[in-house]
């Protein structure tokens, strides 16, 4: 049941991303709400639900992108795994807003580099006829980072709502009533 709720949350965020924010572009960039949602799941130290969320977010974005299929899924899974390993093994304290900005910066750089490398590899192997250079990714990065950074807290509220809803369903299923 919780995976169905995660899929519904991803569909709602994708609808917001492609519906509302498509008309609110800043320097031609829209925020990646699915990336932020997956990042919060990966930084949580409880379980491995971030793998499912990362795969679903990547597959949905792969269907809506014009690039080579699988780039977003690979990037989401790789960044999610690295963020989860960072949160579990290297980060002693909880994530706060100061360190979250640095984590967002590092993970967004890694995400864009993976996307660029995957497109470059597909172009060199002849699987794709289009290729955007690293200058395109680097020129779009500051606007993308600021837009994502501004929407960290609203996506965090969505994440806590979804996570609380799923935990509330698990408690009720066990027969424990608060």
Secondary structure as GFF3:
##gff-version 3
##sequence-region A 1 178
A	DSSP	alpha_helix	2	19	.	.	.	ID=ss1
A	DSSP	alpha_helix	33	43	.	.	.	ID=ss2
A	DSSP	alpha_helix	49	64	.	.	.	ID=ss3
A	DSSP	alpha_helix	71	85	.	.	.	ID=ss4
A	DSSP	pi_helix	86	90	.	.	.	ID=ss5
A	DSSP	alpha_helix	97	124	.	.	.	ID=ss6
A	DSSP	alpha_helix	134	150	.	.	.	ID=ss7
A	DSSP	alpha_helix	152	173	.	.	.	ID=ss8
###
